[in-house]
């Protein structure tokens, strides 16, 4: 049975009356999360607030939880309770009472916080090292969630939940406006599994869209729901496209030189190897490359 409820707007969470400490007051749930937009650690301070007689909020409990592992941290050094004698009781009560549905709501609140940090990011401050193939091949599209794990689109349609993974051209010299979104359905039977629904190809300037999948009408309804859910969807994906090109351009300048082939004629057998291993060239990459002077 769920002990967490949403307000009428669906944006705030409240703890239903439970146990001895929560049976006579309503506690709003707030969160402090990691501000790093490239992190998805799931570590959260869950803050329980009550409203006093003057209408001001008062923090009663600040409880570290792990939303991915669905864990209440009993003995964390960060745990802080204004009612210290009730510390163990509250931790045990929440551990025993939070249902799967409650944890889903807490994860939703967590992702909302992380998304706010992601959408405000300065791309010039993001140092991301692409894999070699993705770095050297500029034409390859790249998924936004690889850099920002919490940027995945979440939506619900007809009691089914879906995930959207958006992919962008990363070539700074390209002025295309096309993106692709891989749509997956969350498997309600097999926990942690997803089912590939199809692909959405979309131009955020012309609004031209193309669907790939077994049921294009279904994918169309999902995309319609997604655009309705995300405010200013076109501006959002346009900014993401700009971000990924800036991040890639900076990464290419920084990391591409290490993949450049050296001039083997200038490397002595007893010189340090160009690969950075710290070994002499003759005991490292000389035989690997099969090159002799």
Secondary structure, 3 states (H helix, E strand, C coil): CCCEEECCCCCCEEECCCCCCCCCCCEEEEEEECCCCCCCCCEEEEEEEEECCCCCEEEEEEEEEECCCCEECCCCCCCEECCHHHHHHHHHHHHHHCCHHHHHHHHHHHHHHHHHHHHCCCHHHCCCCCCHHHHHCCCCCEEHHHHCHHHCEEEEECCEEEEEEEEECCCCCCCCCEEEEEEEEECCCCCCCEEEEEEEEEECCCCCEEEEECCHHHHHHHHHHHHHHCCCHHHHHHHHHHHHHHHHHHHHHHHHHHHCCCCHHHCCCCCECCCCCCCEHHHCHHHHHCCCC
